[in-house]
Amino acid sequence: MEDEMIEGDYEYQTGFQIMNCIKNKGLSYEEVQMLLSMIFRIFL
């Protein structure tokens, strides 16, 4: 993800990236029941 995306509305941009990934794979969000992130960080 580009720095500009992270510095802005991070949660919105993450969702936007997920929807683009689904679209690029030729799927519909209705077909995808769950997504797992390769990298998950807990922010305290």
C-alpha positions in Angstrom: 0.0 0.0 0.0 1.3 3.4 -0.9 2.3 5.9 1.9 -0.4 8.3 0.8 -3.0 5.6 1.4 -1.7 4.7 4.8 -1.4 8.4 6.0 -5.0 9.0 5.0 -8.0 6.9 6.0 -6.2 3.6 6.5 -9.3 1.5 7.1 -11.1 2.8 4.1 -8.0 2.3 1.9 -7.6 -1.3 3.2 -11.2 -2.1 2.2 -10.7 -0.5 -1.1 -7.6 -2.6 -1.8 -9.5 -5.8 -0.7 -12.4 -5.0 -3.1 -9.9 -4.3 -6.0 -8.2 -7.7 -5.3 -11.6 -9.5 -5.4 -12.5 -7.7 -8.6 -9.1 -8.4 -10.3 -9.6 -12.1 -9.6 -13.0 -12.0 -11.4 -15.0 -12.6 -8.2 -17.9 -10.9 -6.6 -17.8 -9.8 -2.9 -20.9 -12.1 -2.6 -18.8 -15.1 -3.5 -16.1 -14.4 -0.9 -17.1 -15.5 2.5 -13.9 -14.6 4.3 -10.6 -13.0 3.8 -7.4 -13.6 5.7 -4.5 -11.2 5.7 -1.0 -12.5 5.3 0.2 -9.9 7.7 -1.8 -9.0 10.8 -0.5 -6.6 13.4 -2.1 -5.6 16.7 -1.6 -2.0 17.4 -1.5 -1.0 21.1 
